[in-house]
Amino acid sequence: MTKVAAFHSKRPNDRNVYHDTKECTEGDNIESYNRVSGTGGRPRCDHCSRIDP
Ligand SMILES: [Zn+2]
């Protein structure tokens, strides 16, 4: 598991969560130009929580 700085997506159709692991496929699917650093005040992604409980 690789921890990364929290980021979230600015795409309107994405779930309102933030990611903080490198292995999260959902976070990995966010194009770099759609990534915004920080949590955005959102809850943590459940995939990330499973990767890094
Ligand atoms: Zn995630």
mmCIF file of the protein (N, C-alpha, C, O) and its ligand, coordinates in Angstrom:
data_MODEL
# 
_entry.id   MODEL 
# 
loop_
_entity.id 
_entity.type 
_entity.pdbx_number_of_molecules 
1 polymer     1 
2 non-polymer 1 
# 
_entity_poly.entity_id                      1 
_entity_poly.type                           'polypeptide(L)' 
_entity_poly.nstd_linkage                   no 
_entity_poly.nstd_monomer                   no 
_entity_poly.pdbx_seq_one_letter_code       MTKVAAFHSKRPNDRNVYHDTKECTEGDNIESYNRVSGTGGRPRCDHCSRIDP 
_entity_poly.pdbx_seq_one_letter_code_can   MTKVAAFHSKRPNDRNVYHDTKECTEGDNIESYNRVSGTGGRPRCDHCSRIDP 
_entity_poly.pdbx_strand_id                 A 
# 
loop_
_entity_poly_seq.entity_id 
_entity_poly_seq.num 
_entity_poly_seq.mon_id 
_entity_poly_seq.hetero 
1 1  MET n 
1 2  THR n 
1 3  LYS n 
1 4  VAL n 
1 5  ALA n 
1 6  ALA n 
1 7  PHE n 
1 8  HIS n 
1 9  SER n 
1 10 LYS n 
1 11 ARG n 
1 12 PRO n 
1 13 ASN n 
1 14 ASP n 
1 15 ARG n 
1 16 ASN n 
1 17 VAL n 
1 18 TYR n 
1 19 HIS n 
1 20 ASP n 
1 21 THR n 
1 22 LYS n 
1 23 GLU n 
1 24 CYS n 
1 25 THR n 
1 26 GLU n 
1 27 GLY n 
1 28 ASP n 
1 29 ASN n 
1 30 ILE n 
1 31 GLU n 
1 32 SER n 
1 33 TYR n 
1 34 ASN n 
1 35 ARG n 
1 36 VAL n 
1 37 SER n 
1 38 GLY n 
1 39 THR n 
1 40 GLY n 
1 41 GLY n 
1 42 ARG n 
1 43 PRO n 
1 44 ARG n 
1 45 CYS n 
1 46 ASP n 
1 47 HIS n 
1 48 CYS n 
1 49 SER n 
1 50 ARG n 
1 51 ILE n 
1 52 ASP n 
1 53 PRO n 
# 
loop_
_struct_asym.id 
_struct_asym.entity_id 
A 1 
B 2 
# 
loop_
_chem_comp.id 
_chem_comp.type 
_chem_comp.mon_nstd_flag 
ALA 'L-peptide linking' y 
ARG 'L-peptide linking' y 
ASN 'L-peptide linking' y 
ASP 'L-peptide linking' y 
CYS 'L-peptide linking' y 
GLU 'L-peptide linking' y 
GLY 'peptide linking'   y 
HIS 'L-peptide linking' y 
ILE 'L-peptide linking' y 
LYS 'L-peptide linking' y 
MET 'L-peptide linking' y 
PHE 'L-peptide linking' y 
PRO 'L-peptide linking' y 
SER 'L-peptide linking' y 
THR 'L-peptide linking' y 
TYR 'L-peptide linking' y 
VAL 'L-peptide linking' y 
ZN  non-polymer         . 
# 
_pdbx_entity_nonpoly.entity_id   2 
_pdbx_entity_nonpoly.name        ? 
_pdbx_entity_nonpoly.comp_id     ZN 
# 
_pdbx_nonpoly_scheme.asym_id         B 
_pdbx_nonpoly_scheme.entity_id       2 
_pdbx_nonpoly_scheme.mon_id          ZN 
_pdbx_nonpoly_scheme.ndb_seq_num     1 
_pdbx_nonpoly_scheme.pdb_seq_num     101 
_pdbx_nonpoly_scheme.auth_seq_num    101 
_pdbx_nonpoly_scheme.pdb_mon_id      ZN 
_pdbx_nonpoly_scheme.auth_mon_id     ZN 
_pdbx_nonpoly_scheme.pdb_strand_id   A 
_pdbx_nonpoly_scheme.pdb_ins_code    . 
# 
loop_
_atom_site.group_PDB 
_atom_site.id 
_atom_site.type_symbol 
_atom_site.label_atom_id 
_atom_site.label_alt_id 
_atom_site.label_comp_id 
_atom_site.label_asym_id 
_atom_site.label_entity_id 
_atom_site.label_seq_id 
_atom_site.pdbx_PDB_ins_code 
_atom_site.Cartn_x 
_atom_site.Cartn_y 
_atom_site.Cartn_z 
_atom_site.occupancy 
_atom_site.B_iso_or_equiv 
_atom_site.pdbx_formal_charge 
_atom_site.auth_seq_id 
_atom_site.auth_comp_id 
_atom_site.auth_asym_id 
_atom_site.auth_atom_id 
_atom_site.pdbx_PDB_model_num 
ATOM   1   N  N  . MET A 1 1  ? 0.853   -1.192 0.000   1.00 0.00 ? 1   MET A N  1 
ATOM   2   C  CA . MET A 1 1  ? 0.000   0.000  0.000   1.00 0.00 ? 1   MET A CA 1 
ATOM   3   C  C  . MET A 1 1  ? 0.887   1.239  0.000   1.00 0.00 ? 1   MET A C  1 
ATOM   4   O  O  . MET A 1 1  ? 1.827   1.345  0.787   1.00 0.00 ? 1   MET A O  1 
ATOM   5   N  N  . THR A 1 2  ? 0.583   2.143  -0.866  1.00 0.00 ? 2   THR A N  1 
ATOM   6   C  CA . THR A 1 2  ? 1.339   3.389  -0.929  1.00 0.00 ? 2   THR A CA 1 
ATOM   7   C  C  . THR A 1 2  ? 0.407   4.552  -0.622  1.00 0.00 ? 2   THR A C  1 
ATOM   8   O  O  . THR A 1 2  ? -0.602  4.768  -1.293  1.00 0.00 ? 2   THR A O  1 
ATOM   9   N  N  . LYS A 1 3  ? 0.776   5.275  0.394   1.00 0.00 ? 3   LYS A N  1 
ATOM   10  C  CA . LYS A 1 3  ? -0.024  6.426  0.790   1.00 0.00 ? 3   LYS A CA 1 
ATOM   11  C  C  . LYS A 1 3  ? 0.345   7.621  -0.100  1.00 0.00 ? 3   LYS A C  1 
ATOM   12  O  O  . LYS A 1 3  ? 1.525   7.890  -0.327  1.00 0.00 ? 3   LYS A O  1 
ATOM   13  N  N  . VAL A 1 4  ? -0.650  8.319  -0.590  1.00 0.00 ? 4   VAL A N  1 
ATOM   14  C  CA . VAL A 1 4  ? -0.389  9.532  -1.360  1.00 0.00 ? 4   VAL A CA 1 
ATOM   15  C  C  . VAL A 1 4  ? -1.158  10.684 -0.723  1.00 0.00 ? 4   VAL A C  1 
ATOM   16  O  O  . VAL A 1 4  ? -2.036  10.478 0.115   1.00 0.00 ? 4   VAL A O  1 
ATOM   17  N  N  . ALA A 1 5  ? -0.816  11.878 -1.130  1.00 0.00 ? 5   ALA A N  1 
ATOM   18  C  CA . ALA A 1 5  ? -1.540  13.040 -0.611  1.00 0.00 ? 5   ALA A CA 1 
ATOM   19  C  C  . ALA A 1 5  ? -2.996  12.961 -1.055  1.00 0.00 ? 5   ALA A C  1 
ATOM   20  O  O  . ALA A 1 5  ? -3.291  12.564 -2.182  1.00 0.00 ? 5   ALA A O  1 
ATOM   21  N  N  . ALA A 1 6  ? -3.882  13.333 -0.177  1.00 0.00 ? 6   ALA A N  1 
ATOM   22  C  CA . ALA A 1 6  ? -5.312  13.242 -0.477  1.00 0.00 ? 6   ALA A CA 1 
ATOM   23  C  C  . ALA A 1 6  ? -5.656  14.018 -1.743  1.00 0.00 ? 6   ALA A C  1 
ATOM   24  O  O  . ALA A 1 6  ? -5.162  15.123 -1.971  1.00 0.00 ? 6   ALA A O  1 
ATOM   25  N  N  . PHE A 1 7  ? -6.504  13.419 -2.550  1.00 0.00 ? 7   PHE A N  1 
ATOM   26  C  CA . PHE A 1 7  ? -6.979  14.114 -3.757  1.00 0.00 ? 7   PHE A CA 1 
ATOM   27  C  C  . PHE A 1 7  ? -8.409  13.669 -4.031  1.00 0.00 ? 7   PHE A C  1 
ATOM   28  O  O  . PHE A 1 7  ? -8.860  12.634 -3.542  1.00 0.00 ? 7   PHE A O  1 
ATOM   29  N  N  . HIS A 1 8  ? -9.102  14.464 -4.815  1.00 0.00 ? 8   HIS A N  1 
ATOM   30  C  CA . HIS A 1 8  ? -10.454 14.096 -5.222  1.00 0.00 ? 8   HIS A CA 1 
ATOM   31  C  C  . HIS A 1 8  ? -10.661 14.535 -6.665  1.00 0.00 ? 8   HIS A C  1 
ATOM   32  O  O  . HIS A 1 8  ? -9.804  15.183 -7.266  1.00 0.00 ? 8   HIS A O  1 
ATOM   33  N  N  . SER A 1 9  ? -11.811 14.168 -7.202  1.00 0.00 ? 9   SER A N  1 
ATOM   34  C  CA . SER A 1 9  ? -12.104 14.462 -8.598  1.00 0.00 ? 9   SER A CA 1 
ATOM   35  C  C  . SER A 1 9  ? -13.009 15.670 -8.708  1.00 0.00 ? 9   SER A C  1 
ATOM   36  O  O  . SER A 1 9  ? -13.886 15.877 -7.869  1.00 0.00 ? 9   SER A O  1 
ATOM   37  N  N  . LYS A 1 10 ? -12.799 16.466 -9.739  1.00 0.00 ? 10  LYS A N  1 
ATOM   38  C  CA . LYS A 1 10 ? -13.718 17.584 -9.955  1.00 0.00 ? 10  LYS A CA 1 
ATOM   39  C  C  . LYS A 1 10 ? -14.770 17.247 -11.008 1.00 0.00 ? 10  LYS A C  1 
ATOM   40  O  O  . LYS A 1 10 ? -15.576 18.101 -11.374 1.00 0.00 ? 10  LYS A O  1 
ATOM   41  N  N  . ARG A 1 11 ? -14.766 16.015 -11.493 1.00 0.00 ? 11  ARG A N  1 
ATOM   42  C  CA . ARG A 1 11 ? -15.813 15.617 -12.431 1.00 0.00 ? 11  ARG A CA 1 
ATOM   43  C  C  . ARG A 1 11 ? -17.149 15.568 -11.703 1.00 0.00 ? 11  ARG A C  1 
ATOM   44  O  O  . ARG A 1 11 ? -17.251 14.945 -10.647 1.00 0.00 ? 11  ARG A O  1 
ATOM   45  N  N  . PRO A 1 12 ? -18.163 16.208 -12.243 1.00 0.00 ? 12  PRO A N  1 
ATOM   46  C  CA . PRO A 1 12 ? -19.451 16.290 -11.532 1.00 0.00 ? 12  PRO A CA 1 
ATOM   47  C  C  . PRO A 1 12 ? -20.106 14.935 -11.316 1.00 0.00 ? 12  PRO A C  1 
ATOM   48  O  O  . PRO A 1 12 ? -20.863 14.774 -10.359 1.00 0.00 ? 12  PRO A O  1 
ATOM   49  N  N  . ASN A 1 13 ? -19.842 13.965 -12.167 1.00 0.00 ? 13  ASN A N  1 
ATOM   50  C  CA . ASN A 1 13 ? -20.523 12.677 -12.031 1.00 0.00 ? 13  ASN A CA 1 
ATOM   51  C  C  . ASN A 1 13 ? -19.819 11.713 -11.089 1.00 0.00 ? 13  ASN A C  1 
ATOM   52  O  O  . ASN A 1 13 ? -20.337 10.628 -10.827 1.00 0.00 ? 13  ASN A O  1 
ATOM   53  N  N  . ASP A 1 14 ? -18.648 12.083 -10.571 1.00 0.00 ? 14  ASP A N  1 
ATOM   54  C  CA . ASP A 1 14 ? -17.933 11.183 -9.679  1.00 0.00 ? 14  ASP A CA 1 
ATOM   55  C  C  . ASP A 1 14 ? -18.521 11.227 -8.280  1.00 0.00 ? 14  ASP A C  1 
ATOM   56  O  O  . ASP A 1 14 ? -19.179 12.191 -7.888  1.00 0.00 ? 14  ASP A O  1 
ATOM   57  N  N  . ARG A 1 15 ? -18.267 10.156 -7.537  1.00 0.00 ? 15  ARG A N  1 
ATOM   58  C  CA . ARG A 1 15 ? -18.721 10.128 -6.154  1.00 0.00 ? 15  ARG A CA 1 
ATOM   59  C  C  . ARG A 1 15 ? -17.994 11.209 -5.368  1.00 0.00 ? 15  ARG A C  1 
ATOM   60  O  O  . ARG A 1 15 ? -16.846 11.543 -5.664  1.00 0.00 ? 15  ARG A O  1 
ATOM   61  N  N  . ASN A 1 16 ? -18.663 11.743 -4.382  1.00 0.00 ? 16  ASN A N  1 
ATOM   62  C  CA . ASN A 1 16 ? -18.075 12.822 -3.594  1.00 0.00 ? 16  ASN A CA 1 
ATOM   63  C  C  . ASN A 1 16 ? -17.218 12.272 -2.469  1.00 0.00 ? 16  ASN A C  1 
ATOM   64  O  O  . ASN A 1 16 ? -17.560 12.388 -1.292  1.00 0.00 ? 16  ASN A O  1 
ATOM   65  N  N  . VAL A 1 17 ? -16.106 11.676 -2.847  1.00 0.00 ? 17  VAL A N  1 
ATOM   66  C  CA . VAL A 1 17 ? -15.179 11.115 -1.874  1.00 0.00 ? 17  VAL A CA 1 
ATOM   67  C  C  . VAL A 1 17 ? -13.768 11.568 -2.232  1.00 0.00 ? 17  VAL A C  1 
ATOM   68  O  O  . VAL A 1 17 ? -13.521 12.084 -3.322  1.00 0.00 ? 17  VAL A O  1 
ATOM   69  N  N  . TYR A 1 18 ? -12.849 11.364 -1.290  1.00 0.00 ? 18  TYR A N  1 
ATOM   70  C  CA . TYR A 1 18 ? -11.447 11.636 -1.611  1.00 0.00 ? 18  TYR A CA 1 
ATOM   71  C  C  . TYR A 1 18 ? -10.659 10.336 -1.510  1.00 0.00 ? 18  TYR A C  1 
ATOM   72  O  O  . TYR A 1 18 ? -11.088 9.390  -0.851  1.00 0.00 ? 18  TYR A O  1 
ATOM   73  N  N  . HIS A 1 19 ? -9.526  10.299 -2.156  1.00 0.00 ? 19  HIS A N  1 
ATOM   74  C  CA . HIS A 1 19 ? -8.670  9.117  -2.183  1.00 0.00 ? 19  HIS A CA 1 
ATOM   75  C  C  . HIS A 1 19 ? -7.310  9.473  -1.590  1.00 0.00 ? 19  HIS A C  1 
ATOM   76  O  O  . HIS A 1 19 ? -6.865  10.618 -1.663  1.00 0.00 ? 19  HIS A O  1 
ATOM   77  N  N  . ASP A 1 20 ? -6.658  8.465  -0.999  1.00 0.00 ? 20  ASP A N  1 
ATOM   78  C  CA . ASP A 1 20 ? -5.303  8.731  -0.477  1.00 0.00 ? 20  ASP A CA 1 
ATOM   79  C  C  . ASP A 1 20 ? -4.403  7.496  -0.542  1.00 0.00 ? 20  ASP A C  1 
ATOM   80  O  O  . ASP A 1 20 ? -3.417  7.407  0.189   1.00 0.00 ? 20  ASP A O  1 
ATOM   81  N  N  . THR A 1 21 ? -4.740  6.549  -1.413  1.00 0.00 ? 21  THR A N  1 
ATOM   82  C  CA . THR A 1 21 ? -3.828  5.435  -1.650  1.00 0.00 ? 21  THR A CA 1 
ATOM   83  C  C  . THR A 1 21 ? -3.557  5.318  -3.141  1.00 0.00 ? 21  THR A C  1 
ATOM   84  O  O  . THR A 1 21 ? -4.413  5.619  -3.973  1.00 0.00 ? 21  THR A O  1 
ATOM   85  N  N  . LYS A 1 22 ? -2.369  4.883  -3.453  1.00 0.00 ? 22  LYS A N  1 
ATOM   86  C  CA . LYS A 1 22 ? -1.975  4.784  -4.848  1.00 0.00 ? 22  LYS A CA 1 
ATOM   87  C  C  . LYS A 1 22 ? -2.671  3.610  -5.541  1.00 0.00 ? 22  LYS A C  1 
ATOM   88  O  O  . LYS A 1 22 ? -2.904  3.643  -6.749  1.00 0.00 ? 22  LYS A O  1 
ATOM   89  N  N  . GLU A 1 23 ? -2.999  2.581  -4.770  1.00 0.00 ? 23  GLU A N  1 
ATOM   90  C  CA . GLU A 1 23 ? -3.563  1.366  -5.350  1.00 0.00 ? 23  GLU A CA 1 
ATOM   91  C  C  . GLU A 1 23 ? -5.059  1.459  -5.619  1.00 0.00 ? 23  GLU A C  1 
ATOM   92  O  O  . GLU A 1 23 ? -5.621  0.540  -6.214  1.00 0.00 ? 23  GLU A O  1 
ATOM   93  N  N  . CYS A 1 24 ? -5.700  2.497  -5.217  1.00 0.00 ? 24  CYS A N  1 
ATOM   94  C  CA . CYS A 1 24 ? -7.142  2.604  -5.425  1.00 0.00 ? 24  CYS A CA 1 
ATOM   95  C  C  . CYS A 1 24 ? -7.436  2.737  -6.919  1.00 0.00 ? 24  CYS A C  1 
ATOM   96  O  O  . CYS A 1 24 ? -7.017  3.703  -7.556  1.00 0.00 ? 24  CYS A O  1 
ATOM   97  N  N  . THR A 1 25 ? -8.159  1.762  -7.471  1.00 0.00 ? 25  THR A N  1 
ATOM   98  C  CA . THR A 1 25 ? -8.437  1.809  -8.910  1.00 0.00 ? 25  THR A CA 1 
ATOM   99  C  C  . THR A 1 25 ? -9.357  2.973  -9.248  1.00 0.00 ? 25  THR A C  1 
ATOM   100 O  O  . THR A 1 25 ? -9.239  3.583  -10.311 1.00 0.00 ? 25  THR A O  1 
ATOM   101 N  N  . GLU A 1 26 ? -10.251 3.269  -8.354  1.00 0.00 ? 26  GLU A N  1 
ATOM   102 C  CA . GLU A 1 26 ? -11.168 4.373  -8.621  1.00 0.00 ? 26  GLU A CA 1 
ATOM   103 C  C  . GLU A 1 26 ? -10.413 5.706  -8.664  1.00 0.00 ? 26  GLU A C  1 
ATOM   104 O  O  . GLU A 1 26 ? -10.637 6.533  -9.548  1.00 0.00 ? 26  GLU A O  1 
ATOM   105 N  N  . GLY A 1 27 ? -9.526  5.894  -7.703  1.00 0.00 ? 27  GLY A N  1 
ATOM   106 C  CA . GLY A 1 27 ? -8.728  7.110  -7.700  1.00 0.00 ? 27  GLY A CA 1 
ATOM   107 C  C  . GLY A 1 27 ? -7.788  7.150  -8.896  1.00 0.00 ? 27  GLY A C  1 
ATOM   108 O  O  . GLY A 1 27 ? -7.525  8.209  -9.466  1.00 0.00 ? 27  GLY A O  1 
ATOM   109 N  N  . ASP A 1 28 ? -7.290  5.979  -9.263  1.00 0.00 ? 28  ASP A N  1 
ATOM   110 C  CA . ASP A 1 28 ? -6.362  5.892  -10.380 1.00 0.00 ? 28  ASP A CA 1 
ATOM   111 C  C  . ASP A 1 28 ? -7.048  6.227  -11.703 1.00 0.00 ? 28  ASP A C  1 
ATOM   112 O  O  . ASP A 1 28 ? -6.396  6.657  -12.655 1.00 0.00 ? 28  ASP A O  1 
ATOM   113 N  N  . ASN A 1 29 ? -8.350  6.032  -11.757 1.00 0.00 ? 29  ASN A N  1 
ATOM   114 C  CA . ASN A 1 29 ? -9.091  6.310  -12.983 1.00 0.00 ? 29  ASN A CA 1 
ATOM   115 C  C  . ASN A 1 29 ? -9.347  7.794  -13.208 1.00 0.00 ? 29  ASN A C  1 
ATOM   116 O  O  . ASN A 1 29 ? -9.785  8.198  -14.285 1.00 0.00 ? 29  ASN A O  1 
ATOM   117 N  N  . ILE A 1 30 ? -9.076  8.594  -12.203 1.00 0.00 ? 30  ILE A N  1 
ATOM   118 C  CA . ILE A 1 30 ? -9.291  10.028 -12.354 1.00 0.00 ? 30  ILE A CA 1 
ATOM   119 C  C  . ILE A 1 30 ? -8.128  10.612 -13.163 1.00 0.00 ? 30  ILE A C  1 
ATOM   120 O  O  . ILE A 1 30 ? -6.970  10.501 -12.759 1.00 0.00 ? 30  ILE A O  1 
ATOM   121 N  N  . GLU A 1 31 ? -8.435  11.221 -14.285 1.00 0.00 ? 31  GLU A N  1 
ATOM   122 C  CA . GLU A 1 31 ? -7.391  11.819 -15.101 1.00 0.00 ? 31  GLU A CA 1 
ATOM   123 C  C  . GLU A 1 31 ? -6.689  12.911 -14.310 1.00 0.00 ? 31  GLU A C  1 
ATOM   124 O  O  . GLU A 1 31 ? -7.292  13.563 -13.457 1.00 0.00 ? 31  GLU A O  1 
ATOM   125 N  N  . SER A 1 32 ? -5.405  13.104 -14.604 1.00 0.00 ? 32  SER A N  1 
ATOM   126 C  CA . SER A 1 32 ? -4.629  14.057 -13.808 1.00 0.00 ? 32  SER A CA 1 
ATOM   127 C  C  . SER A 1 32 ? -5.245  15.461 -13.863 1.00 0.00 ? 32  SER A C  1 
ATOM   128 O  O  . SER A 1 32 ? -5.193  16.198 -12.879 1.00 0.00 ? 32  SER A O  1 
ATOM   129 N  N  . TYR A 1 33 ? -5.825  15.829 -15.007 1.00 0.00 ? 33  TYR A N  1 
ATOM   130 C  CA . TYR A 1 33 ? -6.396  17.181 -15.100 1.00 0.00 ? 33  TYR A CA 1 
ATOM   131 C  C  . TYR A 1 33 ? -7.698  17.302 -14.338 1.00 0.00 ? 33  TYR A C  1 
ATOM   132 O  O  . TYR A 1 33 ? -8.192  18.412 -14.142 1.00 0.00 ? 33  TYR A O  1 
ATOM   133 N  N  . ASN A 1 34 ? -8.273  16.175 -13.898 1.00 0.00 ? 34  ASN A N  1 
ATOM   134 C  CA . ASN A 1 34 ? -9.487  16.223 -13.092 1.00 0.00 ? 34  ASN A CA 1 
ATOM   135 C  C  . ASN A 1 34 ? -9.192  16.059 -11.606 1.00 0.00 ? 34  ASN A C  1 
ATOM   136 O  O  . ASN A 1 34 ? -10.106 16.078 -10.781 1.00 0.00 ? 34  ASN A O  1 
ATOM   137 N  N  . ARG A 1 35 ? -7.929  15.899 -11.269 1.00 0.00 ? 35  ARG A N  1 
ATOM   138 C  CA . ARG A 1 35 ? -7.564  15.715 -9.863  1.00 0.00 ? 35  ARG A CA 1 
ATOM   139 C  C  . ARG A 1 35 ? -7.390  17.048 -9.166  1.00 0.00 ? 35  ARG A C  1 
ATOM   140 O  O  . ARG A 1 35 ? -6.771  17.974 -9.691  1.00 0.00 ? 35  ARG A O  1 
ATOM   141 N  N  . VAL A 1 36 ? -7.945  17.120 -7.985  1.00 0.00 ? 36  VAL A N  1 
ATOM   142 C  CA . VAL A 1 36 ? -7.777  18.295 -7.149  1.00 0.00 ? 36  VAL A CA 1 
ATOM   143 C  C  . VAL A 1 36 ? -7.168  17.811 -5.845  1.00 0.00 ? 36  VAL A C  1 
ATOM   144 O  O  . VAL A 1 36 ? -7.672  16.858 -5.251  1.00 0.00 ? 36  VAL A O  1 
ATOM   145 N  N  . SER A 1 37 ? -6.090  18.448 -5.383  1.00 0.00 ? 37  SER A N  1 
ATOM   146 C  CA . SER A 1 37 ? -5.473  17.979 -4.154  1.00 0.00 ? 37  SER A CA 1 
ATOM   147 C  C  . SER A 1 37 ? -6.298  18.399 -2.942  1.00 0.00 ? 37  SER A C  1 
ATOM   148 O  O  . SER A 1 37 ? -6.987  19.419 -2.956  1.00 0.00 ? 37  SER A O  1 
ATOM   149 N  N  . GLY A 1 38 ? -6.205  17.581 -1.893  1.00 0.00 ? 38  GLY A N  1 
ATOM   150 C  CA . GLY A 1 38 ? -6.959  17.844 -0.679  1.00 0.00 ? 38  GLY A CA 1 
ATOM   151 C  C  . GLY A 1 38 ? -8.211  16.973 -0.617  1.00 0.00 ? 38  GLY A C  1 
ATOM   152 O  O  . GLY A 1 38 ? -8.566  16.300 -1.585  1.00 0.00 ? 38  GLY A O  1 
ATOM   153 N  N  . THR A 1 39 ? -8.861  17.002 0.525   1.00 0.00 ? 39  THR A N  1 
ATOM   154 C  CA . THR A 1 39 ? -10.032 16.140 0.716   1.00 0.00 ? 39  THR A CA 1 
ATOM   155 C  C  . THR A 1 39 ? -11.300 16.779 0.174   1.00 0.00 ? 39  THR A C  1 
ATOM   156 O  O  . THR A 1 39 ? -12.284 16.079 -0.068  1.00 0.00 ? 39  THR A O  1 
ATOM   157 N  N  . GLY A 1 40 ? -11.298 18.067 -0.016  1.00 0.00 ? 40  GLY A N  1 
ATOM   158 C  CA . GLY A 1 40 ? -12.505 18.752 -0.462  1.00 0.00 ? 40  GLY A CA 1 
ATOM   159 C  C  . GLY A 1 40 ? -13.627 18.677 0.556   1.00 0.00 ? 40  GLY A C  1 
ATOM   160 O  O  . GLY A 1 40 ? -14.786 18.926 0.222   1.00 0.00 ? 40  GLY A O  1 
ATOM   161 N  N  . GLY A 1 41 ? -13.295 18.336 1.803   1.00 0.00 ? 41  GLY A N  1 
ATOM   162 C  CA . GLY A 1 41 ? -14.311 18.197 2.840   1.00 0.00 ? 41  GLY A CA 1 
ATOM   163 C  C  . GLY A 1 41 ? -15.179 16.967 2.653   1.00 0.00 ? 41  GLY A C  1 
ATOM   164 O  O  . GLY A 1 41 ? -16.253 16.860 3.245   1.00 0.00 ? 41  GLY A O  1 
ATOM   165 N  N  . ARG A 1 42 ? -14.710 16.039 1.827   1.00 0.00 ? 42  ARG A N  1 
ATOM   166 C  CA . ARG A 1 42 ? -15.494 14.845 1.513   1.00 0.00 ? 42  ARG A CA 1 
ATOM   167 C  C  . ARG A 1 42 ? -15.099 13.678 2.403   1.00 0.00 ? 42  ARG A C  1 
ATOM   168 O  O  . ARG A 1 42 ? -14.014 13.684 2.984   1.00 0.00 ? 42  ARG A O  1 
ATOM   169 N  N  . PRO A 1 43 ? -15.962 12.681 2.517   1.00 0.00 ? 43  PRO A N  1 
ATOM   170 C  CA . PRO A 1 43 ? -15.579 11.472 3.241   1.00 0.00 ? 43  PRO A CA 1 
ATOM   171 C  C  . PRO A 1 43 ? -14.553 10.675 2.446   1.00 0.00 ? 43  PRO A C  1 
ATOM   172 O  O  . PRO A 1 43 ? -14.394 10.871 1.241   1.00 0.00 ? 43  PRO A O  1 
ATOM   173 N  N  . ARG A 1 44 ? -13.865 9.781  3.129   1.00 0.00 ? 44  ARG A N  1 
ATOM   174 C  CA . ARG A 1 44 ? -12.847 8.983  2.466   1.00 0.00 ? 44  ARG A CA 1 
ATOM   175 C  C  . ARG A 1 44 ? -13.481 7.894  1.603   1.00 0.00 ? 44  ARG A C  1 
ATOM   176 O  O  . ARG A 1 44 ? -14.526 7.336  1.938   1.00 0.00 ? 44  ARG A O  1 
ATOM   177 N  N  . CYS A 1 45 ? -12.827 7.614  0.499   1.00 0.00 ? 45  CYS A N  1 
ATOM   178 C  CA . CYS A 1 45 ? -13.260 6.561  -0.413  1.00 0.00 ? 45  CYS A CA 1 
ATOM   179 C  C  . CYS A 1 45 ? -13.269 5.201  0.296   1.00 0.00 ? 45  CYS A C  1 
ATOM   180 O  O  . CYS A 1 45 ? -12.337 4.888  1.037   1.00 0.00 ? 45  CYS A O  1 
ATOM   181 N  N  . ASP A 1 46 ? -14.295 4.404  0.080   1.00 0.00 ? 46  ASP A N  1 
ATOM   182 C  CA . ASP A 1 46 ? -14.374 3.113  0.777   1.00 0.00 ? 46  ASP A CA 1 
ATOM   183 C  C  . ASP A 1 46 ? -13.331 2.121  0.236   1.00 0.00 ? 46  ASP A C  1 
ATOM   184 O  O  . ASP A 1 46 ? -12.894 1.230  0.964   1.00 0.00 ? 46  ASP A O  1 
ATOM   185 N  N  . HIS A 1 47 ? -12.937 2.269  -1.019  1.00 0.00 ? 47  HIS A N  1 
ATOM   186 C  CA . HIS A 1 47 ? -11.862 1.414  -1.533  1.00 0.00 ? 47  HIS A CA 1 
ATOM   187 C  C  . HIS A 1 47 ? -10.553 1.722  -0.803  1.00 0.00 ? 47  HIS A C  1 
ATOM   188 O  O  . HIS A 1 47 ? -9.828  0.817  -0.387  1.00 0.00 ? 47  HIS A O  1 
ATOM   189 N  N  . CYS A 1 48 ? -10.269 3.008  -0.658  1.00 0.00 ? 48  CYS A N  1 
ATOM   190 C  CA . CYS A 1 48 ? -9.054  3.403  0.059   1.00 0.00 ? 48  CYS A CA 1 
ATOM   191 C  C  . CYS A 1 48 ? -9.096  2.900  1.507   1.00 0.00 ? 48  CYS A C  1 
ATOM   192 O  O  . CYS A 1 48 ? -8.074  2.480  2.051   1.00 0.00 ? 48  CYS A O  1 
ATOM   193 N  N  . SER A 1 49 ? -10.261 2.943  2.117   1.00 0.00 ? 49  SER A N  1 
ATOM   194 C  CA . SER A 1 49 ? -10.398 2.466  3.502   1.00 0.00 ? 49  SER A CA 1 
ATOM   195 C  C  . SER A 1 49 ? -10.131 0.974  3.585   1.00 0.00 ? 49  SER A C  1 
ATOM   196 O  O  . SER A 1 49 ? -9.605  0.493  4.589   1.00 0.00 ? 49  SER A O  1 
ATOM   197 N  N  . ARG A 1 50 ? -10.485 0.242  2.548   1.00 0.00 ? 50  ARG A N  1 
ATOM   198 C  CA . ARG A 1 50 ? -10.248 -1.198 2.549   1.00 0.00 ? 50  ARG A CA 1 
ATOM   199 C  C  . ARG A 1 50 ? -8.767  -1.495 2.312   1.00 0.00 ? 50  ARG A C  1 
ATOM   200 O  O  . ARG A 1 50 ? -8.214  -2.420 2.907   1.00 0.00 ? 50  ARG A O  1 
ATOM   201 N  N  . ILE A 1 51 ? -8.136  -0.720 1.455   1.00 0.00 ? 51  ILE A N  1 
ATOM   202 C  CA . ILE A 1 51 ? -6.715  -0.919 1.167   1.00 0.00 ? 51  ILE A CA 1 
ATOM   203 C  C  . ILE A 1 51 ? -5.877  -0.541 2.391   1.00 0.00 ? 51  ILE A C  1 
ATOM   204 O  O  . ILE A 1 51 ? -4.913  -1.226 2.733   1.00 0.00 ? 51  ILE A O  1 
ATOM   205 N  N  . ASP A 1 52 ? -6.256  0.545  3.034   1.00 0.00 ? 52  ASP A N  1 
ATOM   206 C  CA . ASP A 1 52 ? -5.502  1.047  4.178   1.00 0.00 ? 52  ASP A CA 1 
ATOM   207 C  C  . ASP A 1 52 ? -6.467  1.325  5.332   1.00 0.00 ? 52  ASP A C  1 
ATOM   208 O  O  . ASP A 1 52 ? -6.852  2.473  5.555   1.00 0.00 ? 52  ASP A O  1 
ATOM   209 N  N  . PRO A 1 53 ? -6.861  0.273  6.070   1.00 0.00 ? 53  PRO A N  1 
ATOM   210 C  CA . PRO A 1 53 ? -7.892  0.432  7.105   1.00 0.00 ? 53  PRO A CA 1 
ATOM   211 C  C  . PRO A 1 53 ? -7.472  1.383  8.227   1.00 0.00 ? 53  PRO A C  1 
ATOM   212 O  O  . PRO A 1 53 ? -8.239  1.611  9.163   1.00 0.00 ? 53  PRO A O  1 
HETATM 213 ZN ZN . ZN  B 2 .  ? -10.039 5.576  -3.300  1.00 0.00 2 101 ZN  A ZN 1 
# 
